[in-house]
Amino acid sequence: MKLLESLNLRGWLLVGTAVCGVVLAGAVATFGSSARAGAALEERKLPMKFGWVACEPNCRGWVSAVGIITADTPRDFEEFSRGRQLGGATVVLDSSGGSVNDAITLGRRFRNLGLLTTVGISVQNRGGQSARPAVVPEAYCESMCVFLLLAGKKRYVPEAAHVRVHQIWMGDRADDARAASYSAQDLMIVERDIGRLAKYTFDMGGAGDLLSLALSVPPWEDLHELDAGELKLTNLVTTNLVADVLPHVDVAAPAVAELAPKTQARFGEEPEPQPVKSTKTAEVVVPTGAAQSAGSQK
C-alpha cells in the first residue's frame, strides 16, 4: 500500500501540473465564461472541493461539490460545514466518483443533515451588479458520486446531466483487470465493501436495481449511463421539478465542452478506525489519455 500511495502522490503531482494552466486561466476569467467552464471540467478530476453559492435575496443558496471523493473528503466537508446552517440545503454535484467507503461516510452525513441533491455545475451569469449564480445541468455524476446523489432526501437529475455507473475494483489492477491475479484476501475486500455499499443503498432508499446495474459493468467496459427510466427504477430521482431542490435558481445552461469520459472507483487498503476518515478501499483516478476508455491509472 505504501507503493500505491507513492504512485498516487506522483500521479496527483503530474495531474496538478497538467491542469494548472487551465485552472488559473479560468480563475481570472468571468465565472460564467468559457474559460471558467473549462476549469470546471478539470476540477471534477481533482479531489472534491466544497463551496457555498450565495444567491440572496433570490434564494437561500446551495453547496457546490466538485471533484472526486478521497479519504480526506469527509473531513473537508466537516470543516466546510462548521459554522454554517446547512440543514435542508441542496448539494450540486459534479464528480467522477472516488473512494467507496469515504463516499458512504459522506453520504450518511448528507442524509443526517437532510440535504437535497442534484447534478450540475455552478456558474455566475454575467450582468454586472445584476449577476446571479446559475446551474449548468450538463454535468457528470459517475461511479460513487451516484451514491452521494442517492443520499439526498429529495433528488433531481436534469435531462442534460449524465449519471453513470460501473463496478468497483482493486485499485492496482483495474487497468488490466482481466489479466491480473487475485488472492482470497482481495476477494474478501471486494465482497466486504459490496456488502457495505448494498446496506447503504437500501438505507438511503435506493433500489436493488441500482446495485444490479452498477455491478454488471466490469472495469474494461465503458460506464453505463442511466436513462430516464432507469433513474426512476433505481429510485435515484424522487422529483421531476427542479424547484423542489433549487427554487428560484436559473438553470438555463450555457453550452459547455464535452466532459471527460469515465474514471474508476477502486479498492485499496483496509479501513482505519477514525471517526471522520473512513476506509480507503476504493479510490478514483484521473484518465491519462483518450486511448484508455476502459480504465485509468495514477
C-alpha positions in Angstrom: 0.0 0.0 0.0 3.0 2.3 0.6 3.9 1.8 -3.0 0.4 2.5 -4.2 0.3 5.7 -2.1 3.6 6.8 -3.6 2.2 6.2 -7.1 -0.9 8.2 -6.1 1.2 11.1 -5.0 3.3 11.2 -8.1 0.1 10.9 -10.2 -1.6 13.9 -8.4 1.6 16.0 -8.9 1.5 15.2 -12.6 -2.2 16.0 -12.8 -1.8 19.2 -10.9 1.0 20.3 -13.3 -1.1 19.4 -16.3 -4.3 21.3 -15.3 -2.6 24.3 -13.5 -2.7 26.5 -16.6 -6.4 25.7 -17.3 -7.5 26.3 -13.7 -5.5 29.6 -13.4 -6.9 30.8 -16.7 -10.4 30.0 -15.5 -9.8 31.8 -12.2 -9.0 35.1 -13.7 -11.9 34.9 -16.2 -15.5 35.8 -15.6 -17.2 32.9 -13.7 -19.7 32.3 -16.5 -17.2 32.5 -19.4 -16.0 29.6 -21.5 -12.6 29.7 -19.7 -14.4 29.2 -16.4 -16.4 26.3 -17.8 -13.2 24.7 -19.0 -11.7 24.9 -15.5 -14.8 23.3 -14.0 -14.3 20.3 -16.3 -10.8 19.9 -14.9 -11.9 20.4 -11.3 -14.1 17.3 -11.4 -11.0 15.2 -11.8 -9.3 16.7 -8.7 -10.1 16.0 -5.0 -13.5 17.2 -4.1 -13.9 20.8 -3.0 -17.0 22.3 -1.4 -18.2 25.9 -1.8 -21.2 27.9 -0.7 -23.0 29.6 -3.6 -25.0 32.6 -2.2 -27.9 33.9 -4.2 -29.7 36.1 -1.7 -32.2 37.6 -1.8 -33.4 35.4 -4.7 -32.8 32.1 -2.9 -31.1 30.6 0.1 -28.1 29.4 -1.8 -26.6 25.9 -2.2 -23.5 23.8 -1.8 -21.2 23.2 -4.8 -19.4 19.8 -4.5 -16.9 19.3 -7.4 -14.3 16.6 -7.7 -13.5 13.1 -6.6 -14.1 11.6 -3.2 -10.9 10.9 -1.3 -10.0 9.8 2.2 -9.9 13.5 3.1 -13.3 14.4 1.7 -15.4 13.6 4.8 -13.1 15.7 7.0 -13.0 18.5 4.4 -16.8 18.6 4.4 -16.9 18.8 8.2 -14.5 21.8 8.1 -16.6 23.4 5.4 -19.9 22.9 7.3 -18.5 24.3 10.6 -20.4 27.5 11.4 -22.9 27.1 8.5 -26.5 26.2 8.8 -26.6 23.5 6.2 -29.7 21.6 7.3 -32.0 21.1 4.3 -29.7 22.8 1.9 -29.1 21.5 -1.7 -25.8 19.9 -2.9 -25.0 20.4 -6.6 -22.7 17.5 -7.6 -20.2 17.3 -10.5 -17.9 14.3 -9.8 -16.1 11.4 -11.3 -16.6 9.2 -8.2 -14.0 8.1 -5.8 -13.4 6.2 -2.6 -16.2 3.7 -1.8 -16.2 3.8 1.9 -15.5 7.6 2.1 -18.4 8.2 -0.2 -20.6 6.1 2.1 -19.4 8.1 5.1 -20.1 11.4 3.4 -23.5 10.2 2.1 -24.6 9.3 5.6 -23.6 12.8 6.7 -25.6 14.3 3.9 -28.7 12.4 5.0 -28.2 13.3 8.6 -28.3 16.9 7.6 -31.4 16.4 5.5 -29.6 17.7 2.4 -31.1 17.7 -1.1 -29.1 16.6 -4.1 -28.9 17.3 -7.8 -26.3 17.3 -10.7 -24.8 20.4 -12.2 -22.0 22.9 -12.5 -22.4 26.2 -10.5 -21.7 29.3 -12.6 -22.1 33.0 -12.2 -24.1 34.6 -15.1 -22.8 37.9 -16.5 -24.8 41.0 -15.8 -22.7 43.4 -13.7 -24.4 44.2 -10.5 -27.4 42.1 -11.5 -25.2 39.0 -12.0 -26.6 36.0 -10.2 -25.5 32.4 -9.9 -26.9 29.6 -12.0 -26.6 25.9 -12.5 -25.4 24.3 -15.8 -27.2 21.0 -16.0 -24.8 19.3 -18.4 -22.5 17.8 -15.8 -21.4 14.3 -14.8 -22.1 12.2 -11.7 -20.2 9.0 -12.1 -19.4 5.9 -10.1 -19.5 6.6 -6.3 -21.0 10.1 -7.0 -24.2 8.3 -7.9 -24.4 7.0 -4.3 -23.8 10.6 -3.0 -26.7 11.7 -5.2 -28.7 8.9 -3.5 -28.1 10.5 -0.1 -30.4 13.4 -0.8 -33.8 13.4 0.9 -35.0 14.9 -2.4 -33.2 14.1 -5.6 -33.4 15.8 -9.0 -31.5 14.9 -12.2 -31.8 17.4 -15.1 -32.2 15.9 -18.6 -28.8 17.1 -19.8 -26.9 15.6 -16.9 -25.1 12.3 -17.2 -25.4 9.7 -14.4 -23.1 6.7 -15.0 -22.4 3.6 -13.1 -19.9 0.7 -13.1 -18.2 -1.9 -10.8 -15.7 -1.1 -8.2 -12.4 -2.9 -8.5 -8.9 -3.5 -6.9 -7.1 -0.2 -7.5 -3.8 -1.6 -8.5 -5.3 -4.0 -11.1 -8.1 -2.1 -12.7 -6.0 -1.1 -15.8 -5.7 -4.7 -16.9 -8.3 -6.3 -14.7 -8.8 -9.5 -16.8 -5.1 -10.3 -16.9 -4.4 -9.7 -13.2 -4.4 -12.3 -10.5 -6.4 -12.1 -7.3 -5.9 -13.6 -3.8 -8.5 -14.8 -1.4 -7.8 -11.6 0.6 -8.6 -9.5 -2.4 -11.9 -11.2 -2.9 -12.7 -10.7 0.8 -12.2 -7.0 0.5 -14.3 -6.8 -2.6 -17.2 -8.7 -1.1 -17.0 -6.9 2.2 -17.3 -3.5 0.5 -20.0 -4.6 -1.8 -21.9 -5.6 1.3 -21.4 -2.2 2.8 -22.5 -0.5 -0.4 -25.6 -2.6 -0.5 -26.6 -1.8 3.1 -26.0 1.9 2.4 -28.1 1.8 -0.8 -31.1 0.3 1.0 -30.6 2.6 4.0 -30.8 5.6 1.6 -34.0 4.3 -0.1 -32.3 3.1 -3.2 -33.4 0.1 -5.2 -31.6 -3.2 -5.7 -31.7 -2.4 -9.4 -29.0 0.3 -8.8 -26.6 -2.3 -7.5 -27.5 -4.7 -10.2 -26.8 -2.2 -12.9 -23.6 -1.0 -11.4 -22.2 -4.4 -10.6 -22.9 -5.7 -14.1 -20.4 -3.3 -15.7 -16.8 -4.5 -15.5 -13.8 -2.1 -15.5 -12.8 -3.0 -19.1 -16.1 -1.6 -20.4 -17.5 1.9 -20.6 -19.6 3.1 -17.8 -23.4 2.6 -18.2 -25.3 5.8 -18.4 -28.7 5.6 -16.7 -31.6 6.7 -18.9 -34.8 8.4 -17.5 -36.5 5.1 -16.9 -33.5 3.6 -15.0 -33.2 6.8 -12.9 -36.8 6.1 -11.7 -36.3 2.4 -11.5 -33.3 2.7 -9.2 -35.1 5.4 -7.1 -32.3 7.9 -7.8 -34.8 10.5 -8.8 -37.6 11.5 -6.4 -38.9 14.6 -8.2 -39.1 15.9 -11.7 -39.3 19.5 -10.6 -36.0 21.5 -10.2 -37.9 23.9 -8.0 -38.1 21.1 -5.4 -34.3 21.3 -4.9 -33.3 24.7 -6.3 -36.2 27.1 -6.0 -35.7 30.5 -7.8 -32.5 29.4 -9.4 -31.6 29.9 -13.1 -31.0 26.6 -14.7 -30.8 27.9 -18.3 -27.4 26.5 -19.3 -24.7 27.9 -21.5 -23.1 25.3 -23.7 -20.1 23.6 -22.2 -17.4 21.5 -23.7 -17.7 17.7 -23.7 -16.7 16.3 -20.4 -14.1 13.6 -20.0 -15.4 10.0 -20.0 -15.1 7.7 -17.1 -12.9 7.1 -14.1 -12.9 4.1 -11.9 -13.8 3.6 -8.3 -11.2 1.3 -6.8 -10.4 -0.9 -3.9 -7.2 -0.4 -1.9 -6.4 -0.8 1.8 -8.2 -1.7 4.9 -10.4 0.9 6.8 -8.8 2.9 9.5 -10.6 3.3 12.9 -11.1 7.0 12.7 -14.4 8.9 13.2 -14.1 11.1 10.1 -11.8 9.4 7.7 -13.3 6.1 6.5 -11.7 3.3 4.7 -9.6 3.8 1.5 -10.7 0.6 -0.1 -11.7 2.3 -3.3 -10.2 5.3 -5.0 -10.9 7.2 -8.2 -8.1 8.2 -10.6 -7.6 10.5 -13.5 -7.6 9.2 -17.0 -4.1 9.5 -18.7 -5.5 9.9 -22.2 -8.4 9.2 -24.5 -6.9 5.9 -25.5 -7.8 4.5 -22.1 -11.5 4.5 -22.5 -12.0 1.4 -20.2 -9.6 2.2 -17.5 -7.3 4.8 -15.9 -4.2 4.9 -13.8 -2.5 7.1 -11.3 
